[in-house]
């Protein structure tokens, strides 16, 4: 986003609302990433141990 567009975006909005929206968006991305990681680890087969290792 260009600085000019950002200025239009924040005009008339409170800092509290902007922070709330940013945190909510960030949390959504974090949870989606976590969910994706959990799905991908379930699909991987268990690694076989080499004989003689602990």
PDB file with one MODEL, atoms N, CA, C and O in Angstrom:
MODEL        1
ATOM      1  N   UNK A   1       0.854  -1.162   0.000  1.00  0.00           N
ATOM      2  CA  UNK A   1       0.000   0.000   0.000  1.00  0.00           C
ATOM      3  C   UNK A   1       0.906   1.232   0.000  1.00  0.00           C
ATOM      4  O   UNK A   1       1.859   1.325   0.773  1.00  0.00           O
ATOM      5  N   UNK A   2       0.593   2.145  -0.860  1.00  0.00           N
ATOM      6  CA  UNK A   2       1.377   3.371  -0.933  1.00  0.00           C
ATOM      7  C   UNK A   2       0.995   4.304   0.218  1.00  0.00           C
ATOM      8  O   UNK A   2      -0.094   4.204   0.785  1.00  0.00           O
ATOM      9  N   UNK A   3       1.906   5.201   0.543  1.00  0.00           N
ATOM     10  CA  UNK A   3       1.694   6.121   1.654  1.00  0.00           C
ATOM     11  C   UNK A   3       0.436   6.964   1.450  1.00  0.00           C
ATOM     12  O   UNK A   3      -0.300   7.234   2.400  1.00  0.00           O
ATOM     13  N   UNK A   4       0.200   7.372   0.219  1.00  0.00           N
ATOM     14  CA  UNK A   4      -0.976   8.178  -0.096  1.00  0.00           C
ATOM     15  C   UNK A   4      -2.257   7.393   0.205  1.00  0.00           C
ATOM     16  O   UNK A   4      -3.198   7.923   0.797  1.00  0.00           O
ATOM     17  N   UNK A   5      -2.279   6.127  -0.208  1.00  0.00           N
ATOM     18  CA  UNK A   5      -3.441   5.268   0.040  1.00  0.00           C
ATOM     19  C   UNK A   5      -3.604   4.983   1.529  1.00  0.00           C
ATOM     20  O   UNK A   5      -4.725   4.904   2.031  1.00  0.00           O
ATOM     21  N   UNK A   6      -2.500   4.832   2.225  1.00  0.00           N
ATOM     22  CA  UNK A   6      -2.550   4.572   3.657  1.00  0.00           C
ATOM     23  C   UNK A   6      -3.151   5.766   4.396  1.00  0.00           C
ATOM     24  O   UNK A   6      -3.919   5.595   5.343  1.00  0.00           O
ATOM     25  N   UNK A   7      -2.803   6.957   3.964  1.00  0.00           N
ATOM     26  CA  UNK A   7      -3.364   8.162   4.560  1.00  0.00           C
ATOM     27  C   UNK A   7      -4.875   8.213   4.413  1.00  0.00           C
ATOM     28  O   UNK A   7      -5.581   8.616   5.338  1.00  0.00           O
ATOM     29  N   UNK A   8      -5.373   7.804   3.248  1.00  0.00           N
ATOM     30  CA  UNK A   8      -6.820   7.750   3.029  1.00  0.00           C
ATOM     31  C   UNK A   8      -7.455   6.670   3.900  1.00  0.00           C
ATOM     32  O   UNK A   8      -8.566   6.841   4.402  1.00  0.00           O
ATOM     33  N   UNK A   9      -6.747   5.566   4.073  1.00  0.00           N
ATOM     34  CA  UNK A   9      -7.260   4.435   4.853  1.00  0.00           C
ATOM     35  C   UNK A   9      -7.452   4.806   6.318  1.00  0.00           C
ATOM     36  O   UNK A   9      -8.460   4.437   6.922  1.00  0.00           O
ATOM     37  N   UNK A  10      -6.491   5.536   6.901  1.00  0.00           N
ATOM     38  CA  UNK A  10      -6.575   5.835   8.332  1.00  0.00           C
ATOM     39  C   UNK A  10      -7.387   7.094   8.641  1.00  0.00           C
ATOM     40  O   UNK A  10      -7.697   7.362   9.802  1.00  0.00           O
ATOM     41  N   UNK A  11      -7.724   7.848   7.632  1.00  0.00           N
ATOM     42  CA  UNK A  11      -8.462   9.091   7.865  1.00  0.00           C
ATOM     43  C   UNK A  11      -9.831   8.795   8.491  1.00  0.00           C
ATOM     44  O   UNK A  11     -10.610   7.999   7.968  1.00  0.00           O
ATOM     45  N   UNK A  12     -10.101   9.453   9.617  1.00  0.00           N
ATOM     46  CA  UNK A  12     -11.390   9.328  10.272  1.00  0.00           C
ATOM     47  C   UNK A  12     -11.556   8.089  11.133  1.00  0.00           C
ATOM     48  O   UNK A  12     -12.645   7.855  11.659  1.00  0.00           O
ATOM     49  N   UNK A  13     -10.505   7.283  11.293  1.00  0.00           N
ATOM     50  CA  UNK A  13     -10.608   6.068  12.111  1.00  0.00           C
ATOM     51  C   UNK A  13      -9.789   6.251  13.385  1.00  0.00           C
ATOM     52  O   UNK A  13      -8.740   6.896  13.375  1.00  0.00           O
ATOM     53  N   UNK A  14     -10.273   5.683  14.464  1.00  0.00           N
ATOM     54  CA  UNK A  14      -9.536   5.793  15.715  1.00  0.00           C
ATOM     55  C   UNK A  14      -8.385   4.784  15.735  1.00  0.00           C
ATOM     56  O   UNK A  14      -8.428   3.750  15.069  1.00  0.00           O
ATOM     57  N   UNK A  15      -7.372   5.112  16.507  1.00  0.00           N
ATOM     58  CA  UNK A  15      -6.213   4.230  16.634  1.00  0.00           C
ATOM     59  C   UNK A  15      -6.627   2.900  17.260  1.00  0.00           C
ATOM     60  O   UNK A  15      -6.126   1.844  16.874  1.00  0.00           O
ATOM     61  N   UNK A  16      -7.541   2.956  18.226  1.00  0.00           N
ATOM     62  CA  UNK A  16      -8.011   1.725  18.876  1.00  0.00           C
ATOM     63  C   UNK A  16      -8.664   0.773  17.875  1.00  0.00           C
ATOM     64  O   UNK A  16      -8.408  -0.430  17.899  1.00  0.00           O
ATOM     65  N   UNK A  17      -9.501   1.311  17.001  1.00  0.00           N
ATOM     66  CA  UNK A  17     -10.162   0.465  16.005  1.00  0.00           C
ATOM     67  C   UNK A  17      -9.153  -0.107  15.013  1.00  0.00           C
ATOM     68  O   UNK A  17      -9.251  -1.272  14.628  1.00  0.00           O
ATOM     69  N   UNK A  18      -8.188   0.704  14.601  1.00  0.00           N
ATOM     70  CA  UNK A  18      -7.172   0.225  13.664  1.00  0.00           C
ATOM     71  C   UNK A  18      -6.324  -0.883  14.294  1.00  0.00           C
ATOM     72  O   UNK A  18      -6.023  -1.884  13.644  1.00  0.00           O
ATOM     73  N   UNK A  19      -5.941  -0.700  15.562  1.00  0.00           N
ATOM     74  CA  UNK A  19      -5.166  -1.729  16.249  1.00  0.00           C
ATOM     75  C   UNK A  19      -5.975  -3.010  16.433  1.00  0.00           C
ATOM     76  O   UNK A  19      -5.452  -4.110  16.252  1.00  0.00           O
ATOM     77  N   UNK A  20      -7.235  -2.868  16.790  1.00  0.00           N
ATOM     78  CA  UNK A  20      -8.093  -4.042  16.969  1.00  0.00           C
ATOM     79  C   UNK A  20      -8.203  -4.832  15.664  1.00  0.00           C
ATOM     80  O   UNK A  20      -8.098  -6.059  15.659  1.00  0.00           O
ATOM     81  N   UNK A  21      -8.411  -4.125  14.577  1.00  0.00           N
ATOM     82  CA  UNK A  21      -8.535  -4.778  13.273  1.00  0.00           C
ATOM     83  C   UNK A  21      -7.229  -5.463  12.870  1.00  0.00           C
ATOM     84  O   UNK A  21      -7.249  -6.569  12.330  1.00  0.00           O
ATOM     85  N   UNK A  22      -6.094  -4.808  13.132  1.00  0.00           N
ATOM     86  CA  UNK A  22      -4.790  -5.387  12.794  1.00  0.00           C
ATOM     87  C   UNK A  22      -4.502  -6.628  13.631  1.00  0.00           C
ATOM     88  O   UNK A  22      -4.001  -7.627  13.115  1.00  0.00           O
ATOM     89  N   UNK A  23      -4.817  -6.566  14.923  1.00  0.00           N
ATOM     90  CA  UNK A  23      -4.593  -7.720  15.793  1.00  0.00           C
ATOM     91  C   UNK A  23      -5.483  -8.890  15.397  1.00  0.00           C
ATOM     92  O   UNK A  23      -5.043 -10.039  15.399  1.00  0.00           O
ATOM     93  N   UNK A  24      -6.713  -8.603  15.063  1.00  0.00           N
ATOM     94  CA  UNK A  24      -7.654  -9.649  14.656  1.00  0.00           C
ATOM     95  C   UNK A  24      -7.172 -10.323  13.363  1.00  0.00           C
ATOM     96  O   UNK A  24      -7.233 -11.545  13.228  1.00  0.00           O
ATOM     97  N   UNK A  25      -6.702  -9.520  12.434  1.00  0.00           N
ATOM     98  CA  UNK A  25      -6.188 -10.047  11.180  1.00  0.00           C
ATOM     99  C   UNK A  25      -4.940 -10.902  11.417  1.00  0.00           C
ATOM    100  O   UNK A  25      -4.793 -11.977  10.837  1.00  0.00           O
ATOM    101  N   UNK A  26      -4.057 -10.414  12.267  1.00  0.00           N
ATOM    102  CA  UNK A  26      -2.837 -11.135  12.588  1.00  0.00           C
ATOM    103  C   UNK A  26      -3.143 -12.471  13.261  1.00  0.00           C
ATOM    104  O   UNK A  26      -2.539 -13.490  12.928  1.00  0.00           O
ATOM    105  N   UNK A  27      -4.072 -12.464  14.200  1.00  0.00           N
ATOM    106  CA  UNK A  27      -4.467 -13.697  14.880  1.00  0.00           C
ATOM    107  C   UNK A  27      -5.037 -14.700  13.879  1.00  0.00           C
ATOM    108  O   UNK A  27      -4.756 -15.895  13.968  1.00  0.00           O
ATOM    109  N   UNK A  28      -5.821 -14.224  12.945  1.00  0.00           N
ATOM    110  CA  UNK A  28      -6.382 -15.099  11.916  1.00  0.00           C
ATOM    111  C   UNK A  28      -5.300 -15.773  11.094  1.00  0.00           C
ATOM    112  O   UNK A  28      -5.389 -16.964  10.795  1.00  0.00           O
ATOM    113  N   UNK A  29      -4.267 -15.004  10.724  1.00  0.00           N
ATOM    114  CA  UNK A  29      -3.162 -15.577   9.944  1.00  0.00           C
ATOM    115  C   UNK A  29      -2.367 -16.576  10.766  1.00  0.00           C
ATOM    116  O   UNK A  29      -1.952 -17.614  10.249  1.00  0.00           O
ATOM    117  N   UNK A  30      -2.150 -16.275  12.042  1.00  0.00           N
ATOM    118  CA  UNK A  30      -1.403 -17.180  12.920  1.00  0.00           C
ATOM    119  C   UNK A  30      -2.156 -18.498  13.083  1.00  0.00           C
ATOM    120  O   UNK A  30      -1.559 -19.570  12.979  1.00  0.00           O
ATOM    121  N   UNK A  31      -3.450 -18.428  13.335  1.00  0.00           N
ATOM    122  CA  UNK A  31      -4.242 -19.638  13.517  1.00  0.00           C
ATOM    123  C   UNK A  31      -4.325 -20.458  12.236  1.00  0.00           C
ATOM    124  O   UNK A  31      -4.292 -21.688  12.285  1.00  0.00           O
ATOM    125  N   UNK A  32      -4.432 -19.794  11.099  1.00  0.00           N
ATOM    126  CA  UNK A  32      -4.471 -20.514   9.823  1.00  0.00           C
ATOM    127  C   UNK A  32      -3.152 -21.220   9.572  1.00  0.00           C
ATOM    128  O   UNK A  32      -3.136 -22.353   9.090  1.00  0.00           O
ATOM    129  N   UNK A  33      -2.058 -20.570   9.890  1.00  0.00           N
ATOM    130  CA  UNK A  33      -0.741 -21.177   9.715  1.00  0.00           C
ATOM    131  C   UNK A  33      -0.571 -22.364  10.647  1.00  0.00           C
ATOM    132  O   UNK A  33      -0.037 -23.399  10.247  1.00  0.00           O
ATOM    133  N   UNK A  34      -1.019 -22.223  11.876  1.00  0.00           N
ATOM    134  CA  UNK A  34      -0.913 -23.307  12.846  1.00  0.00           C
ATOM    135  C   UNK A  34      -1.737 -24.511  12.385  1.00  0.00           C
ATOM    136  O   UNK A  34      -1.287 -25.652  12.482  1.00  0.00           O
ATOM    137  N   UNK A  35      -2.929 -24.253  11.890  1.00  0.00           N
ATOM    138  CA  UNK A  35      -3.799 -25.320  11.408  1.00  0.00           C
ATOM    139  C   UNK A  35      -3.146 -26.038  10.223  1.00  0.00           C
ATOM    140  O   UNK A  35      -3.199 -27.264  10.128  1.00  0.00           O
ATOM    141  N   UNK A  36      -2.532 -25.269   9.324  1.00  0.00           N
ATOM    142  CA  UNK A  36      -1.857 -25.830   8.161  1.00  0.00           C
ATOM    143  C   UNK A  36      -0.685 -26.712   8.593  1.00  0.00           C
ATOM    144  O   UNK A  36      -0.465 -27.776   8.014  1.00  0.00           O
ATOM    145  N   UNK A  37       0.058 -26.280   9.596  1.00  0.00           N
ATOM    146  CA  UNK A  37       1.185 -27.072  10.094  1.00  0.00           C
ATOM    147  C   UNK A  37       0.710 -28.384  10.713  1.00  0.00           C
ATOM    148  O   UNK A  37       1.333 -29.428  10.524  1.00  0.00           O
ATOM    149  N   UNK A  38      -0.382 -28.327  11.444  1.00  0.00           N
ATOM    150  CA  UNK A  38      -0.906 -29.532  12.075  1.00  0.00           C
ATOM    151  C   UNK A  38      -1.358 -30.544  11.026  1.00  0.00           C
ATOM    152  O   UNK A  38      -1.131 -31.744  11.186  1.00  0.00           O
ATOM    153  N   UNK A  39      -1.987 -30.077   9.970  1.00  0.00           N
ATOM    154  CA  UNK A  39      -2.444 -30.963   8.905  1.00  0.00           C
ATOM    155  C   UNK A  39      -1.253 -31.579   8.184  1.00  0.00           C
ATOM    156  O   UNK A  39      -1.264 -32.771   7.876  1.00  0.00           O
ATOM    157  N   UNK A  40      -0.227 -30.781   7.912  1.00  0.00           N
ATOM    158  CA  UNK A  40       0.925 -31.299   7.173  1.00  0.00           C
ATOM    159  C   UNK A  40       1.732 -32.294   8.007  1.00  0.00           C
ATOM    160  O   UNK A  40       2.312 -33.221   7.441  1.00  0.00           O
ATOM    161  N   UNK A  41       1.788 -32.138   9.323  1.00  0.00           N
ATOM    162  CA  UNK A  41       2.541 -33.087  10.142  1.00  0.00           C
ATOM    163  C   UNK A  41       1.794 -34.402  10.278  1.00  0.00           C
ATOM    164  O   UNK A  41       2.426 -35.442  10.463  1.00  0.00           O
ATOM    165  N   UNK A  42       0.490 -34.393  10.193  1.00  0.00           N
ATOM    166  CA  UNK A  42      -0.279 -35.638  10.259  1.00  0.00           C
ATOM    167  C   UNK A  42      -0.068 -36.482   9.014  1.00  0.00           C
ATOM    168  O   UNK A  42      -0.133 -37.709   9.085  1.00  0.00           O
ATOM    169  N   UNK A  43       0.179 -35.862   7.897  1.00  0.00           N
ATOM    170  CA  UNK A  43       0.331 -36.588   6.637  1.00  0.00           C
ATOM    171  C   UNK A  43       1.687 -37.261   6.501  1.00  0.00           C
ATOM    172  O   UNK A  43       1.834 -38.211   5.731  1.00  0.00           O
ATOM    173  N   UNK A  44       2.675 -36.780   7.237  1.00  0.00           N
ATOM    174  CA  UNK A  44       4.010 -37.359   7.127  1.00  0.00           C
ATOM    175  C   UNK A  44       4.063 -38.706   7.833  1.00  0.00           C
ATOM    176  O   UNK A  44       3.588 -38.827   8.962  1.00  0.00           O
ATOM    177  N   UNK A  45       4.629 -39.715   7.191  1.00  0.00           N
ATOM    178  CA  UNK A  45       4.744 -41.001   7.851  1.00  0.00           C
ATOM    179  C   UNK A  45       5.793 -40.910   8.974  1.00  0.00           C
ATOM    180  O   UNK A  45       6.712 -40.093   8.932  1.00  0.00           O
ATOM    181  N   UNK A  46       5.620 -41.769   9.962  1.00  0.00           N
ATOM    182  CA  UNK A  46       6.568 -41.772  11.078  1.00  0.00           C
ATOM    183  C   UNK A  46       7.932 -42.245  10.580  1.00  0.00           C
ATOM    184  O   UNK A  46       8.029 -43.189   9.796  1.00  0.00           O
ATOM    185  N   UNK A  47       8.967 -41.582  11.042  1.00  0.00           N
ATOM    186  CA  UNK A  47      10.324 -41.940  10.636  1.00  0.00           C
ATOM    187  C   UNK A  47      10.713 -43.259  11.299  1.00  0.00           C
ATOM    188  O   UNK A  47      10.433 -43.486  12.476  1.00  0.00           O
ATOM    189  N   UNK A  48      11.357 -44.114  10.529  1.00  0.00           N
ATOM    190  CA  UNK A  48      11.810 -45.395  11.081  1.00  0.00           C
ATOM    191  C   UNK A  48      13.152 -45.188  11.751  1.00  0.00           C
ATOM    192  O   UNK A  48      14.008 -44.459  11.250  1.00  0.00           O
ATOM    193  N   UNK A  49      13.322 -45.833  12.875  1.00  0.00           N
ATOM    194  CA  UNK A  49      14.600 -45.729  13.571  1.00  0.00           C
ATOM    195  C   UNK A  49      15.605 -46.679  12.959  1.00  0.00           C
ATOM    196  O   UNK A  49      15.257 -47.766  12.499  1.00  0.00           O
ATOM    197  N   UNK A  50      16.829 -46.264  12.960  1.00  0.00           N
ATOM    198  CA  UNK A  50      17.911 -47.139  12.526  1.00  0.00           C
ATOM    199  C   UNK A  50      18.230 -48.091  13.679  1.00  0.00           C
ATOM    200  O   UNK A  50      18.128 -47.716  14.848  1.00  0.00           O
ATOM    201  N   UNK A  51      18.604 -49.285  13.354  1.00  0.00           N
ATOM    202  CA  UNK A  51      18.928 -50.280  14.363  1.00  0.00           C
ATOM    203  C   UNK A  51      20.131 -49.821  15.173  1.00  0.00           C
ATOM    204  O   UNK A  51      21.134 -49.366  14.623  1.00  0.00           O
ATOM    205  N   UNK A  52      20.013 -49.946  16.483  1.00  0.00           N
ATOM    206  CA  UNK A  52      21.126 -49.598  17.349  1.00  0.00           C
ATOM    207  C   UNK A  52      21.126 -48.160  17.823  1.00  0.00           C
ATOM    208  O   UNK A  52      22.065 -47.739  18.499  1.00  0.00           O
ATOM    209  N   UNK A  53      20.099 -47.395  17.489  1.00  0.00           N
ATOM    210  CA  UNK A  53      20.045 -45.997  17.959  1.00  0.00           C
ATOM    211  C   UNK A  53      19.051 -45.894  19.091  1.00  0.00           C
ATOM    212  O   UNK A  53      18.158 -46.729  19.232  1.00  0.00           O
ATOM    213  N   UNK A  54      19.211 -44.879  19.881  1.00  0.00           N
ATOM    214  CA  UNK A  54      18.301 -44.671  21.013  1.00  0.00           C
ATOM    215  C   UNK A  54      17.257 -43.678  20.689  1.00  0.00           C
ATOM    216  O   UNK A  54      16.406 -43.380  21.527  1.00  0.00           O
TER     217      UNK A  54
ENDMDL
END
